[in-house]
Amino acid sequence: MSDQTAHPINLTELRSQLKASREALFAQFEKNGNCGLLLHKHRLLVDELLKKLWHSLTIPSSLALVAVGGFGRGELYPYSDVDVLFLLPKNLPNQPEKFAELQGKIETLVGMFWDLGLDLGHSVRTIEQCLEESGADITVQTSLLEARLITGNHRLFSLLTRLYDNAMDSKAFFRAKVMEMRQRHSKYEDTPYSLEPNCKESPGGLRDLQLILWVAKAAGFGNSWNELCKRRLITQFESKQLQRNEGILKKIRCHLHLICKRREDRLVFDVQQTLAERFHCEAQASKRASEVLMQRYYWSAKAVTQLNTILLQNIEARLFPVSKANSNPLEGAFASYFRERNGLLDLVDGDCYDKNSSLILATFLTLAQNKQLSGLTANTMRRLWHARDHIDEAFRKNPVNRALFMDIIHLPFGVTHALRNMNRLSILGRYLPSFRRIVGQMQHDLFHVYTVDQHILMVLRNIRRFMFPEYAHEYPFCSQLIANFERPWVLYVAALFHDIAKGRGGDHSELGERDVRRFCREHEIDKEDTELICFLVKQHLQMSQVAQKQDMSNPEVIANFARMVKNERYLTALYLLTVADVRGTSPKVWNAWKGRLLEELYRMTKRALGGEPPSATAELEQRKRDAIKSLRLYGFSEFSHEAFWKTLDVAYFLRHDANDIAWQTRHLHDQLTATEPVVSARLAPSGEGMQVMVYAKDRPELFALICAYFDSKNMSILDAKIHTTNTQYALDSFMVIDDDMSNYRALIEVIEYELNHWLLERTTLPVPRKGRMSRQSKHFPIKPRVDLRPDERGQHYFLSITANDRTGLLYTIAYIIAEYKLNLHTAKIMTLGERVEDVFLIDGPALNNNKTQIQFETRMLEAMAV
C-alpha cells in the first residue's frame, strides 16, 4: 500500500477550534442535560481530530488507528482519557532508518495530541502482540473487546477482530471479570453507600453495568440492554430500570467532570451541593439539597447492584448450564417451599408470595439455615422485589411474621447476610418503617464514611465477627468477652436500632430508645432483655465519650460511669457495642489508642462494680483449669505449663479444648526452642481416626509439607488447626483417617518417625496428584468457590474455599499457597460430609498486586474443579 498524502495543519488554530467546539458541547449539555448526546458528539469530535493528525503525518497506510476501552465503546466523557491502539502490521520496515522514522511519527502524533490539551492513553502492538497480551492480562482483553477502527488499514483491523473473537474463551473471561469485580467491590468495602462514592468504580456504579455488557458481548448474548431483553436474560421492566439508572449515573459523571474541570468520578463533599443544584434538587425539612441528591444516587446504585446480581446469575446459568435442580433436601420449617439450584435458593412455586406473604421472611430464614447455599437465584430475587408491596401494616402485625423476624435475629449463623439481603431487596425497610427512613441517609461528620443503614449493618457484622474463632486475631479481648455472653442476640437488636432515629431532629439516642422499646413489646421480648436493649440504644455513645473526653484517672468519673452501667453484663454489652460502633464508622477511625482507652475504662469500671471476673472469660478460664488438672494427673507441677502458655494467644485457647491443651502442653512444655520438629500422634479422643500434632520453627512451606506427607500415605485430613506462637513456632494439629481403620495404633509410631524425617529432609514440594472423589460427590457435584478478601485491618487476607471433598484436596490448596510464597497464619478446615469449607488467613507480597490476586484465585479455582 502507498503512504497517505500529507495534510499540514496549524496546531494553534486547531487547539482554538477544539476548545470552542468542546465548550459549545459542554454548554449544550448543561442546558439540556442530554448526556448521551454529549458523549456521542464528544467522541465524534475527537475522532475527527485524530484523523486529521494521522493524515497530517503521512503515517503508512499499512497501519491502523484503533479506539479501545470506553472510547472504543463510543463514549467519551468530558475529561476522560482517549485510549487508542496503534496497530502495526506483522512485517515492519527492515531498514533501521525507516523503522525509526515510523516510531518518530507515532511519538509526534501522541505529542501533538497532548499539546492540544487531551489525555491520550496509547499502546503500540502488532496483532500477535495484542493476542498475547490479552491472553495474559484481562485488562487488555477487555479493552480490545470494544475496539473500533478510527482510521487506517481496515483489513488489518478486521483480521485483529476475527482472531480476537476466535481466541475468546467466554467462560474464562466471565470468571476473571467476576473475580475482578469482587476485588473492586472489596476495595470499596462491598457497599455503594459510602458517603463519597465513586460513581464509576463503587458497587452499583457504571463499571458494574459495563461488566454485564462485557461478559454478555464476550458470550455472544448481545451488546445492549434491549438485546439482552430479547434474549430473555432480563425482563422489559428490568431493561427500563437499567437504562434509567445508567442514565442517572452517566449524567452524574458528566457533571462531575465539568464541575471539577478534570477527570473526577468521586462524589466528594466539595461538589455534592453544586451537583445537587445542577440536578435541581431542593432542600427539604430535615435534609439538605445535597442529601436529597445523594439519596437519589444511593437508590440508583442499590438498583444497579441488585440488577447486576440478577443478570450475572442469568449469564452464568447460560454459560454453565445445570440440567436440573439439586435433589439434596433443604433444612428448616419452610424447606418444602424451596429447592436448591446450582448452590442457590430457588422457589418451587413462583406465585408463593402472593399465596402466603409470610414466605417473604421465610426465604431469608431458610437461606441462612442451609449453609451450602450461597445466595438467591435471579428468579427468587425478582419475585421478592415484586412481593415487597405485600409488606404493609397488617403484615407487620401478623404474629407469624414477627416470630419469623425474631427467628432470623436468633440465627447462629448468617444473621448479617440475611439482614443485608433484606436491605438490598428493600424488604428490611418495609418491615421496619423506621429503618426505611435511614436507607441512603447521609451522616455529615468527619468520621462516618457510610450511610446510616450501611453503618448499622456494619456494626452488626462487627459484633458477629467477635463470636467466631477465625476472627479472634482481630480483636482478641472482644472475642474473650463475647465467648460466653448469654443471649448475644440482644446486641444485634441494639445494633439494629442504635442509630435508627438519625435525621429526624432531636436526640437520636432517645428517639431510638422509643422505637426499640416498641419493637421489643411487639415482638414479645422479656422485660430483662428489653431493658438491656433499651439501655444500649440510649447510652451507646457514652462509653466512647467517657474514654476519649473525660479524665479516667479521676475516681469520680469511673464511679459515675459504673453507676450508669449498673452491672457487669451491661458493661460488657456496652463495651462490645461501642467497639463495634467505632469500627463501623470508617476503616480509618479505629486505632490502638482508642482501643486501649476503651479497654482501660472497661477494666477500671469492672473493678469499681466489685463483681467477679467477667463471665465472658469463664469458659476460657475453665478450659485452662481443666487442662491443669489433667497435667497434674501426669505428674506435672503447678507452674510447669506457664512458659509454654505465655507463647500462646486467646485464639489458641478459643480453638482448642482442655484435652487438646493438656496433650500439647505435655509434649511441648520443655521444647519451646526445639531445633528439630516435634511430632506426636494419638488416637482421636472422640470418633475414629488419629490426631497428629507438629511443632516446628515456622516457615512458608511447612503446612504444605505436612499435607504432602499425609497425601503420600493416602490419608484424608478431616480437620486442621493451624496456629503460630508469639515465638514464631508453628503449632499445627490434624485429624486424619486411613482406609484401614484397624491399623491406627500401629501407624502412630510410624507417623511420628516418618513425618519428623520428612520435615527435616524435604526441601521441595511434590506436585499434587489429582485426587479421587467419592461416588456421592460425583453424583452431587458442588460448584467450587474461591473467595479472597482482606481482613479488618488490611494486613492479612481470608481465603475461603468451598468444594467437593477428595483425597489430596488440602495438599493441593497448601501447594498453591506455597507456590505463591504466601504465609499461612491460621486455618480452619471443615469437612461436612462430601463438602469442604476451608478458611485460611494468609498474607504475602503476591497479594499486594491485583493481577496476581486474580491469577492466584483462578489457579485455585482450576485446582478445585472436578
SVG drawing of the C-alpha trace seen along z (x, -y; Angstrom):
<svg xmlns="http://www.w3.org/2000/svg" viewBox="-54 -30 73 84">
<polyline fill="none" stroke="black" stroke-width="0.4" points="0.0,0.0 1.2,-3.5 1.6,-6.1 -1.2,-8.6 -1.0,-12.2 0.2,-14.7 -2.2,-17.5 -0.3,-20.1 -2.2,-21.6 -1.9,-24.6 -1.8,-23.3 -2.6,-26.7 -5.6,-27.1 -6.7,-23.5 -6.4,-24.0 -8.6,-27.0 -11.2,-25.2 -11.2,-22.2 -11.6,-24.4 -14.5,-26.3 -16.2,-23.1 -15.8,-21.4 -17.1,-24.4 -20.1,-24.5 -20.8,-20.8 -20.5,-21.2 -22.7,-24.3 -25.4,-22.4 -25.3,-19.6 -25.6,-21.9 -28.7,-23.4 -30.5,-20.2 -28.9,-17.6 -28.7,-15.0 -25.5,-13.1 -25.9,-10.5 -25.7,-13.2 -22.7,-14.8 -20.8,-11.5 -21.5,-10.7 -20.7,-14.1 -17.6,-14.5 -16.4,-11.1 -17.1,-12.2 -15.2,-15.4 -12.1,-13.6 -12.4,-11.0 -12.1,-13.8 -9.2,-15.4 -7.3,-12.1 -7.9,-11.5 -6.6,-15.0 -3.4,-14.4 -3.0,-11.0 -3.2,-12.2 -1.0,-15.2 1.9,-13.0 1.7,-10.7 1.6,-7.6 1.9,-4.5 -1.4,-3.1 -0.4,0.4 -1.1,-0.7 -4.4,-1.2 -5.5,-3.6 -8.0,-1.8 -10.1,-3.2 -10.2,-0.9 -11.8,-0.9 -14.6,-3.4 -13.5,-5.4 -13.9,-2.3 -17.4,-1.9 -18.3,-5.2 -18.5,-7.2 -16.1,-10.0 -16.7,-11.8 -15.6,-15.5 -12.2,-14.8 -11.7,-11.1 -8.5,-9.6 -8.6,-8.9 -7.5,-5.3 -6.1,-4.3 -4.1,-1.4 -1.5,-1.9 -2.0,1.4 1.2,2.4 1.4,4.9 3.4,8.1 6.1,7.1 7.6,3.9 10.2,2.0 13.5,3.8 15.7,0.7 16.5,-0.8 16.1,-4.4 12.6,-3.7 11.6,-2.0 13.0,-4.9 11.0,-7.3 7.8,-5.4 8.4,-5.5 9.1,-9.2 5.8,-9.8 3.8,-7.9 5.6,-9.8 4.9,-13.1 1.2,-12.3 1.0,-11.5 2.8,-14.7 0.6,-16.8 -2.5,-15.3 -1.1,-16.2 -0.3,-19.7 -4.0,-20.1 -4.9,-19.5 -6.3,-16.0 -5.0,-13.0 -4.1,-10.2 -3.6,-6.7 -1.9,-4.7 -0.3,-1.4 1.7,-0.2 1.3,3.5 1.1,6.0 -1.9,8.4 0.2,11.2 1.2,8.9 -2.4,8.0 -3.5,11.6 -0.5,12.5 -1.2,9.5 -4.9,10.2 -4.3,13.8 -2.2,12.7 -3.9,9.6 -7.7,9.4 -7.5,5.5 -6.0,5.7 -8.5,8.3 -11.4,6.2 -10.2,3.0 -9.9,4.9 -13.4,6.3 -14.7,2.8 -12.1,2.0 -13.3,-0.3 -11.4,-1.5 -10.8,-5.2 -8.7,-5.3 -6.0,-3.3 -5.9,0.2 -9.3,1.7 -8.1,5.2 -5.6,5.3 -8.3,4.2 -10.7,6.8 -8.1,9.5 -7.5,8.5 -11.2,8.6 -11.6,12.0 -8.6,13.6 -9.6,11.9 -13.1,13.3 -11.7,16.8 -9.4,16.7 -12.1,15.5 -12.9,18.0 -16.2,16.6 -16.3,18.8 -12.8,17.9 -13.5,14.3 -16.6,14.4 -14.8,15.9 -12.0,13.4 -14.3,10.4 -16.3,11.6 -13.2,12.1 -12.0,8.6 -15.4,7.2 -15.1,8.8 -11.7,7.2 -13.0,3.9 -16.1,4.2 -13.8,5.2 -11.7,2.1 -14.9,0.0 -16.0,2.1 -18.6,4.0 -21.0,1.2 -22.5,-1.5 -23.3,-3.6 -20.0,-5.3 -20.5,-9.0 -18.2,-9.9 -18.8,-7.1 -17.1,-6.6 -19.9,-6.7 -17.8,-4.6 -15.9,-2.1 -18.0,-1.6 -20.5,1.2 -23.6,0.1 -21.6,-2.2 -21.1,-2.4 -18.4,0.3 -21.0,2.8 -23.2,2.0 -20.2,2.2 -19.3,5.5 -22.6,7.0 -22.3,5.8 -18.7,7.0 -19.5,10.6 -22.7,10.7 -20.8,9.5 -18.0,12.0 -20.6,14.8 -22.5,13.6 -25.6,12.6 -25.8,9.0 -24.3,5.6 -27.2,3.6 -30.0,3.8 -32.6,4.3 -30.6,7.2 -30.3,8.8 -34.1,8.4 -34.7,10.1 -32.5,12.9 -34.7,13.1 -31.8,12.5 -33.7,9.6 -37.3,8.6 -38.7,5.5 -39.1,3.8 -35.5,4.6 -34.3,3.3 -36.0,0.0 -34.7,-0.2 -31.1,0.4 -31.4,-2.2 -32.9,-4.7 -30.3,-4.2 -27.5,-4.1 -28.7,-7.5 -28.6,-8.9 -25.1,-7.6 -23.8,-8.8 -25.3,-12.3 -23.7,-12.5 -20.3,-11.5 -20.6,-14.1 -21.4,-16.8 -18.6,-15.8 -16.1,-16.2 -17.5,-19.6 -17.7,-20.9 -14.1,-19.8 -12.8,-20.6 -10.8,-17.3 -11.4,-13.6 -13.2,-13.1 -15.6,-10.2 -16.0,-10.6 -19.0,-12.4 -16.8,-14.2 -18.5,-16.5 -17.0,-19.5 -19.1,-19.0 -22.3,-17.5 -24.1,-20.8 -23.1,-22.1 -24.2,-18.8 -27.5,-19.0 -28.2,-22.4 -27.5,-21.1 -30.0,-18.3 -32.5,-20.8 -32.7,-19.1 -34.3,-21.3 -33.7,-21.1 -36.4,-19.5 -37.5,-20.0 -34.8,-17.7 -32.5,-17.3 -30.1,-19.4 -30.3,-19.5 -27.1,-17.5 -28.6,-14.8 -31.6,-14.7 -29.3,-14.2 -27.2,-11.6 -30.2,-9.6 -31.3,-9.6 -27.8,-8.3 -27.9,-5.6 -31.3,-4.3 -29.9,-4.1 -26.7,-2.3 -28.8,0.0 -31.0,0.9 -27.9,1.4 -26.4,3.7 -29.5,5.8 -29.9,6.0 -26.2,6.7 -26.6,9.8 -29.6,11.0 -28.0,10.5 -24.7,12.1 -26.6,15.1 -28.6,15.4 -25.5,15.1 -23.6,17.6 -26.6,20.0 -26.4,19.8 -22.6,20.3 -22.6,23.0 -26.0,24.7 -27.3,27.0 -29.7,29.6 -31.9,29.7 -32.3,28.5 -30.2,30.3 -32.1,33.1 -30.4,32.6 -33.1,31.8 -33.1,28.4 -33.4,27.9 -35.9,25.7 -39.6,25.5 -40.3,23.9 -37.9,26.1 -40.8,27.6 -41.4,24.2 -37.9,24.0 -35.2,26.0 -31.5,25.8 -30.4,24.8 -26.7,24.5 -25.9,23.7 -28.7,21.0 -32.1,20.9 -34.9,21.2 -38.7,21.2 -40.8,24.3 -43.8,22.1 -43.2,18.7 -46.5,17.4 -45.9,18.5 -45.5,14.9 -48.9,14.0 -50.4,17.0 -48.6,16.7 -46.8,13.4 -45.1,14.8 -42.8,16.8 -41.0,13.5 -39.3,13.6 -39.1,17.4 -36.9,17.1 -34.1,15.4 -34.5,17.7 -34.3,20.8 -31.3,19.4 -29.4,18.9 -30.4,22.3 -28.8,24.1 -25.1,23.2 -24.5,24.9 -26.5,22.2 -24.5,19.1 -27.5,16.8 -30.8,16.5 -31.5,17.3 -32.3,14.5 -35.9,15.8 -36.2,15.6 -34.8,12.1 -37.2,10.9 -40.2,12.4 -39.1,10.9 -38.6,7.5 -42.2,7.5 -43.6,9.1 -42.3,6.3 -45.5,4.4 -47.2,7.2 -45.4,5.9 -47.9,3.5 -49.2,2.7 -51.2,6.0 -48.1,7.9 -46.1,6.3 -48.7,7.0 -49.0,10.7 -47.6,12.8 -46.3,15.3 -44.2,12.7 -43.0,11.2 -41.9,14.7 -40.1,15.2 -38.2,12.0 -37.0,13.0 -36.0,16.4 -33.7,14.6 -32.2,12.5 -31.6,15.7 -29.8,17.5 -26.5,18.9 -25.0,18.2 -26.0,15.9 -27.7,13.0 -25.7,10.3 -26.1,11.8 -29.8,12.2 -30.3,8.6 -28.1,7.3 -30.0,9.3 -33.3,8.0 -32.0,4.4 -30.7,4.9 -34.1,6.1 -36.0,3.4 -37.6,5.9 -36.0,4.8 -37.1,1.2 -40.7,2.4 -40.8,4.5 -39.2,1.8 -40.5,-1.6 -38.0,-3.4 -35.2,-1.7 -36.6,-2.6 -36.2,-6.3 -32.5,-6.0 -31.7,-4.0 -29.4,-6.2 -29.4,-8.8 -26.1,-10.6 -24.2,-11.5 -22.5,-14.8 -19.5,-14.4 -15.8,-13.8 -15.6,-10.1 -18.7,-8.3 -18.0,-7.1 -21.2,-5.1 -24.9,-6.0 -26.8,-5.3 -28.3,-2.0 -25.0,-0.7 -23.3,-1.8 -25.9,0.1 -25.3,3.3 -21.6,2.8 -21.9,2.6 -24.0,5.7 -21.4,7.5 -18.6,6.4 -20.4,7.9 -21.0,11.1 -17.3,11.4 -16.4,11.2 -18.1,14.5 -16.2,16.6 -12.7,18.1 -11.4,17.4 -11.6,13.7 -10.2,13.8 -6.9,12.5 -8.5,9.2 -9.8,8.1 -8.9,10.9 -10.3,9.1 -13.7,8.7 -13.6,12.4 -12.9,13.3 -15.8,11.2 -18.4,12.5 -17.3,16.1 -19.9,16.8 -22.1,13.8 -25.6,15.0 -28.1,14.3 -25.9,12.3 -28.8,11.6 -29.7,8.7 -26.6,7.0 -27.9,7.5 -31.2,5.8 -29.4,2.9 -27.1,2.6 -30.0,2.5 -31.7,-0.3 -28.8,-2.3 -28.8,-4.9 -32.2,-4.3 -33.6,-7.7 -30.8,-9.8 -32.0,-12.6 -35.3,-13.1 -34.2,-16.0 -33.8,-15.8 -31.6,-13.3 -31.5,-10.1 -30.5,-8.0 -33.7,-8.9 -35.9,-8.6 -34.2,-5.2 -34.9,-4.0 -38.6,-4.7 -38.5,-2.8 -36.7,0.2 -38.9,0.4 -42.0,0.6 -40.2,3.2 -39.5,5.3 -43.0,5.1 -44.4,6.1 -42.0,9.0 -42.6,10.2 -39.1,9.8 -39.0,10.3 -38.5,7.4 -34.9,8.2 -33.7,8.3 -35.8,5.3 -34.3,3.1 -30.7,4.1 -31.5,3.4 -33.1,0.0 -30.1,-0.9 -27.7,-0.1 -29.6,-2.1 -29.9,-5.1 -26.4,-5.1 -24.4,-3.7 -22.3,-6.9 -21.5,-7.2 -18.5,-4.8 -16.7,-6.3 -17.3,-9.8 -16.0,-8.9 -13.0,-7.1 -11.9,-9.8 -13.2,-13.0 -13.1,-12.6 -10.3,-12.1 -10.3,-8.4 -7.7,-9.0 -10.5,-10.8 -12.2,-8.2 -15.5,-10.1 -15.6,-9.7 -15.2,-5.9 -17.8,-5.9 -20.3,-7.8 -19.8,-5.6 -20.2,-2.5 -23.5,-3.8 -24.7,-4.4 -23.9,-0.9 -25.3,0.7 -23.7,4.2 -21.1,6.2 -23.4,7.6 -24.5,4.1 -20.8,3.0 -19.7,5.9 -22.6,5.4 -21.9,1.6 -18.2,2.2 -18.8,4.7 -21.3,2.4 -19.0,-0.6 -16.0,1.2 -18.3,2.4 -19.8,-1.0 -16.5,-2.9 -15.1,-0.3 -18.2,-0.6 -17.8,-4.3 -14.8,-4.1 -11.8,-1.7 -9.5,-4.6 -11.3,-5.7 -10.3,-2.8 -6.8,-2.8 -4.8,-1.2 -5.1,-4.3 -8.9,-4.3 -8.9,-0.6 -6.5,-1.0 -8.7,-3.7 -11.9,-1.7 -10.3,1.5 -8.8,-0.5 -12.2,-2.1 -13.8,1.4 -11.3,2.9 -11.5,-0.1 -15.3,-0.1 -15.4,3.7 -13.3,3.3 -15.5,0.4 -18.6,2.6 -16.9,5.1 -18.0,8.1 -16.4,11.4 -14.2,11.8 -16.1,11.3 -18.5,14.1 -17.3,13.9 -13.9,15.3 -15.3,18.1 -15.2,20.7 -11.6,20.0 -10.5,20.0 -12.4,23.2 -10.5,24.8 -7.2,23.7 -8.2,25.1 -9.3,28.4 -6.1,28.6 -4.0,28.0 -5.9,30.8 -5.2,33.1 -1.5,32.2 -1.3,32.9 -2.6,36.5 0.6,36.9 2.8,35.6 3.3,32.1 3.9,29.4 1.6,26.4 3.6,24.0 5.2,26.2 2.8,25.1 3.3,21.3 6.3,20.8 4.5,22.6 1.2,20.9 2.9,17.5 3.7,18.1 0.0,18.6 -2.8,16.1 -6.5,16.1 -7.1,17.5 -5.3,20.7 -7.5,21.3 -10.7,20.5 -9.8,23.2 -8.7,26.0 -10.5,27.8 -8.9,28.6 -8.0,32.1 -6.0,30.8 -4.4,28.1 -3.2,30.6 -1.9,33.1 0.1,30.5 1.4,28.9 2.7,32.3 4.8,32.7 5.9,29.1 6.4,27.6 10.2,28.3 10.5,28.0 9.9,24.3 13.1,23.7 13.3,27.1 15.8,27.2 14.0,30.2 10.3,30.7 8.3,32.3 5.7,34.7 3.2,36.5 0.2,38.6 -2.6,40.3 -5.9,41.9 -8.6,39.3 -10.2,38.6 -13.6,38.8 -14.6,40.7 -12.3,42.6 -9.0,41.5 -5.8,40.0 -4.8,36.7 -1.3,35.6 0.5,32.6 3.5,30.8 5.6,28.2 8.4,26.7 10.1,23.4 7.7,21.7 8.5,21.5 6.3,20.7 6.1,24.3 5.7,26.1 1.9,26.6 2.1,27.8 4.9,30.3 2.8,31.8 -0.2,32.1 2.1,33.6 3.1,36.3 -0.5,37.3 -1.3,37.2 1.7,39.6 0.1,42.0 -3.4,41.7 -4.7,40.4 -7.6,37.9 -7.4,34.8 -10.7,34.2 -9.7,31.2 -6.7,29.0 -6.0,26.3 -3.1,24.0 -1.5,21.7 1.6,19.6 3.1,18.9 4.4,15.5 7.9,17.0 7.3,17.8 6.8,21.6 4.1,23.3 1.8,25.4 -0.4,27.4 -2.7,30.3 -4.5,32.6 -7.4,35.0 -6.7,37.8 -8.2,41.1 -6.9,44.1 -8.8,46.6 -7.6,49.4 -9.4,48.4 -7.8,51.3 -4.3,50.0 -4.3,46.8 -2.3,47.9 0.5,49.3 0.5,46.2 1.1,43.8 4.8,44.6 5.3,44.8 3.8,41.3 5.8,39.8 9.1,41.2 8.4,40.6 6.8,37.2 9.7,35.9 12.3,37.1 10.0,35.9 10.1,32.4 13.9,32.5 14.8,33.9 12.3,32.4 13.3,29.2 10.9,29.1 7.2,29.9 6.0,32.8 3.5,31.9 -0.1,32.6 -1.9,35.6 -5.4,35.3 -7.3,36.9 -10.3,39.1 -13.8,38.1 -16.3,40.3 -19.2,41.8 -21.6,39.4 -19.6,36.4 -19.7,37.4 -23.4,37.6 -23.9,34.4 -21.1,32.1 -20.6,28.9 -19.7,25.8 -16.2,24.8 -16.0,21.3 -12.9,19.3 -13.1,16.0 -10.2,13.8 -10.8,10.8 -8.7,8.6 -9.3,8.8 -10.5,5.8 -7.0,4.3 -6.0,4.9 -2.9,6.7 -3.9,10.3 -6.3,11.9 -9.1,14.5 -9.1,17.2 -12.4,19.1 -12.8,22.3 -15.9,24.4 -15.6,27.6 -16.3,31.3 -14.1,33.3 -11.5,35.6 -8.2,37.1 -5.3,34.7 -7.5,31.6 -6.0,29.9 -2.5,30.5 -3.5,29.1 -4.6,25.9 -1.5,25.8 0.7,26.4 -0.7,23.3 -0.4,21.2 3.3,22.2 3.7,21.8 2.8,18.1 5.1,17.8 2.3,16.8 2.5,17.0 -0.2,19.1 -1.2,17.8 -4.3,19.8 -6.5,22.3 -10.0,23.6 -10.6,26.8 -14.1,28.2 -15.4,31.3 -19.2,31.6 -19.9,34.9 -18.9,34.6 -18.4,30.8 -15.3,28.9 -15.4,25.4 -11.9,24.2 -10.8,20.7 -7.2,19.7 -5.6,16.5 -2.7,15.6 -0.5,12.8 2.4,12.1 3.8,9.7 1.9,11.5 -1.4,10.4 -0.4,6.7 -0.9,6.9 -4.5,7.1 -3.3,9.1 -1.5,11.6 -4.6,12.0 -6.7,12.8 -4.1,15.3 -4.0,16.9 -7.8,17.2 -8.0,18.5 -5.3,21.1 -7.1,22.1 -10.4,22.4 -9.0,24.5 -7.5,26.8 -10.8,27.2 -12.7,28.0 -13.9,31.6"/>
</svg>
